Amino acid sequence: MDLSAGRKAWLVETERYDHGWLAILSAKRYLALGSDLMAIWSARNPRKFGRSARRGLGLWSTWRVVRNICPAVD
C-alpha cells in the first residue's frame, strides 16, 4: 500500500513535466518544418536573419535578468 500511495504521489507531482514532454514530442514535426523554412529564409536574407537573431538573443537575455530579479512564486 505504501508503494501504491508513493506511486500516486509521484505521478501527481510529475504530471506537469509529463504534459510538457508530450507537447514537445508532438511539436517535433512542426519544429523540423520550421527549421527548414528558417534555413531557406536565412540563406536568402542573411542581414534580416542576423538582425532577428540579435533581437531574439536580446529578448532572451532580458527575460533571464527579469526572471532572476523577481522572486519565484511557488
N, C-alpha and C positions, 0 to 999 in steps of 0.2 A: 504494500500500500504506500509505503514511503517513496519507493521508486516511481510509482504512478503519479503521485502528487508532485514530486520533483519534476517529472517529465512535463506535466501540465503547466507548471510554473515556468519552466524553461521555454516552452512553446509560446506562452503568453508574452514573455519578456523579449523573445527574438522575432516576434511576428512582424514588427515594423521593418526589420532588416530583411526578412524573407520577402516581403512585398516589394521592397526596393530592388532586391536582386532579381526578382522575376520581371520587374519593369525594365531593368537594364537588358535582360536576356530577350525580352520581346521587342525592344527597340534596336536590336543589333543590326537587322537588315536595313533599317532606316538610317542608322549611323554610317553603315557601309556605303549606301547610296549617296548620302550627304557628303561623305569624304571624297567620293569620286567626282561629284559635281564641284566641290571646292577645289580639287586639284586642277580640273579643267579651267575653272574661273580664274584661279591664281596664275595659271600659265598664260592666260590671255590678258590679264590685268595685274601685272606684278606690283605696280605702285599702289593701287587700291587695296590689294591684299596686305601689303606691308603696313599701310595706314590702319587698316582694320585690325591687324594683329597687334599693333601698338595700343590701339584703343581697348581691345579686349584684355591685354595684359594690364593696362592701367585700371580698368574696372575690377579685375580680379584682385589686384594689389589693394585697391581701395576697400573692397569687400573684406579682405583679410584684416586690414587695420581696424575697420569698424567692428568686426567680429571679436577681435582681441581686446578692444577698448570696452565694449559693452559687456556687462556681466551676463553670464549664461543663465537662462531661465530653465529651471528643472521642473 
